[in-house]
Amino acid sequence: MAIISATQVNATPRGNGEMYVTFQFALDTGDIVFDGPRFYPVESDLNIKAAEVGQVLLDALTAQEVDAWLSS
């Protein structure tokens, strides 16, 4: 199973108290995965949001690995 080895968060103010946010995750497999855009309130803790998005990413990758294993 993959592990996130680095996370980059890019946020740009959009106005009306929102930010345009993209995430970039480097996996220990050497893959780079991008997520976004997502729109969050300016006061959002983007480190927490990155952890949440990263966990969903890892869960999806794990499910794909299990599906591939079961279908072989």
Secondary structure, 3 states (H helix, E strand, C coil): CCCEEEEEEEEEEEECCEEEEEEEEEECCCCEEEEEEEEEECCCCHHHHHHHHHHHHHHHHHHHHHHHHHHC
